[in-house]
Amino acid sequence: KGQRLPLVLIPTTAGTGSEVTAVAIVTTGATTKMGVVAPQLFGDLALLDAELTLGLPPAITAMTGIDAMVHAIEAYTSAIKKNPYSDMLAREALRLLASNIETATHRGDDRDARQAMLLGACLAGQAFANAPVAAVHALAYPLGGHYHLPHGLSNSLMLPHVLRFNAAEAAPLYAELAELLVDPQRLSGDSESRCAQFISDIEQLIARLQLPTKLAKLDVPEADLPMLASDAMLQQRLLVNNPRPVSEADALALYRAAYA
């Protein structure tokens, strides 16, 4: 409520884009996280300095980078508020992130790659500030809340499965994004084929970044999957943005797909 002191925001990871959003995520209990949305959270100034990200370990670089890529992808397919401005931001963000995340991860002292990742994350933050994120984030939050998995890793674990689930509605949009990720010499066919290539390349990228891909490998008990699905349904703020409706049964099936 009310006004605040001047606010200058300086990110030290190329991930959330929080320096340009009105969103903060707060731990509200032992296992729950919720979003706070308020215009006072917009900074007066954001500074993107690659020097401040040079010491970021490879795994954290990869996780936060995938988080930013998810912001761009989900903004581009956001069901309610997708618009030409958010599309432009999302596409440029994904182009920057996809072409620099491996260099930033494996050659962390590359300042150009680090700066490109910061700009990509910032643009992705602006994209989802205008066209909010959806099911990938909704299913990631319970994983972070219950098992303290890093948010970017939680997104990475759920991303390929949610993309396949959404393809029934979003294939033409994923096909458009494929142009930013897939080698043009390999990209061919109709929108369904290009969508499949996009999802496959996302999975291959996650593998090259050496991130875990299965919940079973992260000490998530299989018996907890119904509880996670129930918790994901509490994230209606996000689920309403998904291009395909997600039921609790759908959420459970997605967690099972990510499990093993």
C-alpha positions as CSV (number, residue, x, y, z in Angstrom):
1,K,0.0,0.0,0.0
2,G,1.2,3.5,-0.6
3,Q,4.5,4.7,-2.0
4,R,8.0,3.5,-1.5
5,L,11.6,4.6,-1.5
6,P,13.4,4.7,-4.9
7,L,14.1,1.1,-6.1
8,V,17.2,0.1,-8.2
9,L,17.3,-3.6,-9.1
10,I,20.5,-5.4,-10.1
11,P,20.1,-9.1,-11.0
12,T,22.9,-11.5,-10.3
13,T,21.4,-14.4,-12.2
14,A,20.1,-14.4,-15.8
15,G,16.8,-16.1,-14.9
16,T,13.7,-14.6,-13.3
17,G,13.6,-11.2,-15.0
18,S,12.3,-9.9,-11.7
19,E,14.0,-6.6,-12.3
20,V,11.3,-5.8,-14.8
21,T,8.2,-7.5,-13.3
22,A,5.6,-6.6,-10.7
23,V,5.9,-10.1,-9.2
24,A,7.6,-11.4,-6.1
25,I,7.5,-15.0,-4.9
26,V,7.2,-15.5,-1.1
27,T,7.5,-18.7,0.9
28,T,4.2,-18.7,2.8
29,G,4.5,-22.0,4.8
30,A,6.6,-25.0,5.2
31,T,5.7,-26.3,1.7
32,T,4.0,-23.4,0.0
33,K,5.0,-20.5,-2.2
34,M,2.7,-17.8,-3.5
35,G,3.0,-14.8,-5.8
36,V,2.6,-11.2,-4.7
37,V,1.7,-8.9,-7.6
38,A,1.9,-5.1,-7.0
39,P,3.0,-2.1,-9.1
40,Q,5.4,-1.0,-6.3
41,L,7.6,-4.0,-7.2
42,F,8.5,-2.4,-10.5
43,G,11.9,-0.9,-10.2
44,D,12.8,2.7,-11.1
45,L,16.0,1.4,-12.7
46,A,17.4,-2.0,-13.7
47,L,21.1,-2.5,-14.2
48,L,22.3,-5.6,-16.2
49,D,26.0,-6.1,-15.5
50,A,27.5,-9.4,-16.8
51,E,30.4,-8.9,-14.4
52,L,28.1,-9.8,-11.5
53,T,27.2,-13.2,-13.1
54,L,30.7,-14.5,-13.9
55,G,31.0,-16.5,-10.8
56,L,27.7,-18.3,-11.2
57,P,28.3,-22.1,-11.2
58,P,27.4,-24.0,-14.3
59,A,24.4,-25.8,-12.9
60,I,22.9,-22.6,-11.6
61,T,23.6,-20.9,-14.9
62,A,21.8,-23.6,-16.7
63,M,18.8,-23.8,-14.3
64,T,18.2,-20.0,-14.3
65,G,18.7,-19.9,-18.0
66,I,16.0,-22.5,-18.6
67,D,13.7,-20.6,-16.3
68,A,14.1,-17.5,-18.5
69,M,13.5,-19.6,-21.6
70,V,10.3,-21.0,-20.0
71,H,9.2,-17.4,-19.4
72,A,9.6,-16.6,-23.1
73,I,7.9,-19.8,-24.2
74,E,4.9,-19.5,-21.9
75,A,4.4,-15.8,-22.6
76,Y,4.3,-16.6,-26.3
77,T,1.5,-19.1,-25.7
78,S,-0.3,-17.3,-22.9
79,A,-4.0,-17.9,-23.3
80,I,-5.5,-14.6,-22.1
81,K,-3.1,-11.7,-22.5
82,K,-0.9,-12.8,-25.4
83,N,-0.3,-9.7,-27.6
84,P,2.0,-8.4,-30.3
85,Y,4.2,-6.6,-27.8
86,S,4.7,-9.7,-25.6
87,D,5.3,-11.8,-28.7
88,M,8.1,-9.5,-29.9
89,L,9.8,-9.6,-26.4
90,A,9.4,-13.3,-26.1
91,R,10.8,-14.1,-29.5
92,E,13.9,-11.9,-29.0
93,A,14.4,-13.3,-25.5
94,L,14.3,-16.9,-26.7
95,R,16.7,-16.1,-29.5
96,L,19.2,-14.6,-27.1
97,L,18.8,-17.3,-24.5
98,A,18.8,-20.3,-26.8
99,S,22.0,-19.1,-28.6
100,N,24.0,-18.3,-25.5
101,I,22.9,-20.6,-22.7
102,E,25.4,-23.4,-23.5
103,T,28.3,-21.0,-23.8
104,A,27.4,-19.3,-20.6
105,T,27.0,-22.7,-18.8
106,H,30.2,-24.4,-20.1
107,R,32.4,-21.3,-20.5
108,G,31.2,-19.1,-17.7
109,D,33.9,-16.4,-18.1
110,D,32.5,-15.5,-21.6
111,R,31.2,-11.9,-20.9
112,D,29.4,-11.6,-24.2
113,A,27.4,-14.7,-23.5
114,R,26.7,-13.7,-20.0
115,Q,25.5,-10.2,-21.1
116,A,23.3,-11.8,-23.8
117,M,21.7,-14.1,-21.1
118,L,21.0,-11.1,-18.8
119,L,19.3,-9.2,-21.7
120,G,17.4,-12.3,-22.7
121,A,16.2,-12.9,-19.1
122,C,15.2,-9.2,-18.9
123,L,13.2,-9.3,-22.1
124,A,11.6,-12.6,-21.1
125,G,10.6,-10.9,-17.8
126,Q,9.0,-8.1,-19.7
127,A,7.2,-10.6,-21.9
128,F,5.6,-12.5,-19.1
129,A,4.8,-9.3,-17.2
130,N,2.5,-8.6,-20.2
131,A,1.4,-12.2,-21.0
132,P,1.7,-14.3,-17.8
133,V,3.2,-17.8,-17.4
134,A,1.2,-20.9,-17.2
135,A,1.3,-24.7,-16.4
136,V,5.0,-25.2,-16.4
137,H,5.3,-22.8,-13.5
138,A,2.2,-24.0,-11.8
139,L,3.6,-27.5,-11.7
140,A,7.1,-26.3,-10.7
141,Y,6.0,-24.4,-7.6
142,P,4.9,-27.5,-5.6
143,L,8.3,-29.2,-6.4
144,G,10.1,-26.2,-4.9
145,G,7.8,-25.9,-2.0
146,H,7.9,-29.5,-0.9
147,Y,11.4,-30.6,-1.8
148,H,13.3,-27.2,-2.1
149,L,14.3,-28.0,-5.7
150,P,15.7,-24.8,-7.4
151,H,12.9,-23.1,-9.3
152,G,14.7,-23.3,-12.6
153,L,15.3,-27.0,-12.2
154,S,11.7,-27.6,-11.3
155,N,10.7,-25.8,-14.6
156,S,13.2,-27.8,-16.5
157,L,11.9,-31.1,-15.2
158,M,8.3,-30.2,-16.2
159,L,8.9,-28.3,-19.4
160,P,9.1,-31.1,-22.1
161,H,6.0,-32.8,-20.7
162,V,3.9,-29.7,-20.5
163,L,5.0,-28.8,-24.1
164,R,3.7,-32.2,-25.3
165,F,0.5,-31.8,-23.4
166,N,-0.1,-28.3,-24.8
167,A,0.8,-29.3,-28.4
168,A,-2.8,-30.2,-29.1
169,E,-3.7,-26.5,-28.8
170,A,-0.4,-24.7,-29.2
171,A,1.5,-26.6,-32.0
172,P,1.3,-23.7,-34.5
173,L,2.9,-21.4,-31.9
174,Y,5.6,-23.9,-30.9
175,A,6.3,-24.3,-34.6
176,E,6.9,-20.6,-34.9
177,L,9.3,-20.7,-31.9
178,A,11.1,-23.6,-33.5
179,E,12.7,-21.2,-35.9
180,L,14.6,-19.6,-33.0
181,L,15.9,-22.9,-31.6
182,V,16.2,-25.6,-34.3
183,D,18.9,-25.5,-37.0
184,P,17.2,-24.2,-40.1
185,Q,18.6,-27.0,-42.2
186,R,16.8,-29.5,-40.0
187,L,13.5,-27.6,-39.7
188,S,10.9,-28.8,-42.1
189,G,7.4,-30.1,-42.5
190,D,4.0,-28.8,-41.2
191,S,3.4,-27.1,-37.9
192,E,3.0,-30.4,-36.1
193,S,6.3,-31.6,-37.3
194,R,8.0,-28.3,-36.4
195,C,6.4,-28.4,-33.0
196,A,7.8,-32.0,-32.5
197,Q,11.3,-30.8,-33.5
198,F,11.0,-27.8,-31.1
199,I,10.1,-30.1,-28.2
200,S,12.9,-32.6,-29.1
201,D,15.5,-29.8,-29.3
202,I,14.4,-28.5,-25.9
203,E,15.0,-32.0,-24.4
204,Q,18.3,-32.3,-26.1
205,L,19.4,-28.9,-24.8
206,I,18.5,-29.8,-21.3
207,A,20.5,-33.0,-21.7
208,R,23.5,-31.1,-23.0
209,L,23.3,-28.7,-20.0
210,Q,23.6,-31.8,-17.8
211,L,20.5,-31.1,-15.8
212,P,18.5,-33.9,-14.1
213,T,15.5,-35.0,-16.1
214,K,13.6,-37.3,-13.7
215,L,11.9,-36.7,-10.4
216,A,12.8,-40.2,-9.3
217,K,16.5,-39.2,-9.3
218,L,15.8,-36.3,-7.0
219,D,14.3,-38.2,-4.1
220,V,10.8,-37.2,-4.9
221,P,8.6,-40.1,-3.5
222,E,6.3,-41.5,-6.2
223,A,3.6,-41.7,-3.5
224,D,3.6,-37.9,-3.3
225,L,2.6,-37.3,-6.9
226,P,-1.2,-37.1,-6.2
227,M,-0.4,-34.6,-3.5
228,L,1.7,-32.5,-5.9
229,A,-1.1,-32.6,-8.5
230,S,-3.6,-31.3,-5.8
231,D,-1.2,-28.5,-4.8
232,A,-0.7,-27.5,-8.5
233,M,-4.4,-26.9,-8.8
234,L,-4.1,-24.1,-6.2
235,Q,-2.1,-22.1,-8.8
236,Q,-5.1,-20.9,-10.7
237,R,-3.5,-17.5,-11.2
238,L,-1.1,-19.3,-13.6
239,L,-3.2,-22.2,-14.9
240,V,-5.8,-19.9,-16.4
241,N,-3.0,-18.7,-18.8
242,N,-2.3,-22.2,-20.2
243,P,-3.3,-22.8,-23.8
244,R,-4.9,-26.1,-22.8
245,P,-7.0,-26.5,-19.7
246,V,-5.3,-28.6,-17.0
247,S,-7.3,-30.8,-14.7
248,E,-6.0,-32.4,-11.5
249,A,-5.9,-35.7,-13.4
250,D,-3.8,-34.0,-16.2
251,A,-1.4,-32.6,-13.6
252,L,-1.0,-36.1,-12.1
253,A,-0.3,-37.5,-15.5
254,L,2.3,-34.8,-16.1
255,Y,4.1,-35.5,-12.8
256,R,4.1,-39.2,-13.6
257,A,5.6,-38.5,-17.0
258,A,8.4,-36.5,-15.3
259,Y,8.9,-39.1,-12.6
260,A,10.7,-41.9,-14.5
